[in-house]
Amino acid sequence: MAVKTNTAKIKELRRMATEFLLSEHCGDCIAPCQLACPAEIDIQGFVAHIANGQPGEAAKLIREKLPLPSSVGRVCPRFCEKECRRNLVDEPVSICALKRFAGDFELAAGISFMPKVKSDTGKQVAVVGGGPAGLAAAYYLSLEGHRVTIFDAAPKLGGMMRYGIPEYRLPKEVLDQEIEVITSLCENVFTNKVMGRDFTINQLKIMGYAAVFLSLGSWANQSLGLPGEELAGVYSGIQFLREIASSRTVPVGNRVVVIGGGNTAMDAARTSVRLGAEEVTVVYRRSRNEMPASLHEIEQAEEEGVNFELLTAPVGFIGENGRVRSISCIRMRLGEPDSSGRRRLCRYGTQPLRSRWTL
């Protein structure tokens, strides 16, 4: 018998059969949660490992895409949970909490569930910046067998995870443990080394580094451009949180006003409560529904006594003897949506509000 499997007629039949199969296809080739994850973690896989009583295997699977499961499991914005198919039934699987569980299990066990390091390539790589990006690069480059050296400008590694996220959200002991797993793979780690002051890229090349990975971070403060912003007592959110994380004393006084509605604003407000401020108010120019901060962050801030002044925009800081004393604001209202679908902001009236926040 002569069997032909690659004729024009057979190709046409295969095409028709494939079209029939796809015509009512409603499955997901890749789970929506994984598609929504910036790191593309195999969420179904590590959740299944945990369900099967194998948290170590879950941690190992997570580390294929993310070397800081315990830390990120505490602060992740959880895009995956918004796309979880379980939302169609009741509520999403607690993916972020499970990721944290797997990472914590690994730390408690004192075992690093990670792939075997490949043979030494003999190549040296310099990673400039010891934040999340630099640490991830150092981890995966080391696993490939390269000799990695980290240079960081701060006294300790961690970047924004250390100096931009409060202790109550991300305990530094946990962060240090996960960083130690990564640095144990590296050849050298140098802190308090600033590019341009202590070394240059050309000098790194002369020193024998075959490649340089730059992960300098986004430390620039976002200015409001308002009158009086230079007064003492006015901090940017990043500056304020960094001062606290660096164990520097920040005199917040009894009354604190936080301008903005993002997660950094919530962190600053809740940190102010912990520093002893008697009254903390978040001023945001849009409504509560438009606040970009995570819902659970907003709710926890409210539970801790933070006040919210919505549809209110600051127009200037009023000082006394070089220090801020009050804030002048105006009322806002939401207009018609713009091209992005977000409702426009309109000024409500022409008179500024009474400067009610005497700081």
ABEGO torsion letter per residue (X at the ends): XBBBAABAAAAAAAAAAAAAAAAABABBABBAAAAABAAGBBAAAAAAAAAAGBAAAAAAAAAAABABAAAAAAABAGAAAAABAAAAAABBBBAAAAAAAAAAAAAAAGBBBBBBBBBBAGBBBBBBEABAAAAAAAAAAAAAGBBBBBBBABABBGEAAAAABBAAABBAAAAAAAAAAAAAABABBBBGBBBGAABBAAAAAAAGBABBBBBAEBABBBBAGBBGAABBGBBBAAAAAAAAAAGBBBBAEABBBBBEABAAAAAAAAAAAAAGBABBBBBBABBAAABABBAAAAAAAAAAGBBBBBGBBBAEBBBBGGBBABBBBBBBBBBBBBAAGBBBBBBBEABBBBBABBX
